Amino acid sequence: MLEIDKVIVLENNEQYLVLDKVANNGIDYYYIAKVNETETDIENNYKLVTVVERDGNRVIEEVTGEEKLKEILPLFVKNEI
């Protein structure tokens, strides 16, 4: 789906760098960081997203909700060990 260390462009034309990926219950989750305007670094703006199929297209969806974030975010820390 998404590749680590690659830049993706969202529908709003914001660019994000894919930092990491983990799988949980058959779903791939990606940790992404916004690229600054000069495209030289990342900003302090991070998102947790997943890719879903919708109407035959792959769509990036942001993971929201405190409970879901509490469940998924710790998996990225474990992935670094």
Secondary structure, 3 states (H helix, E strand, C coil): CCCCCCEEECCCCCEEEEEEEEEECCEEEEEEEEECCCCCCEEEEEEEEEEEEECCEEEEEECCCHHHHHHHHHHHHHHHC
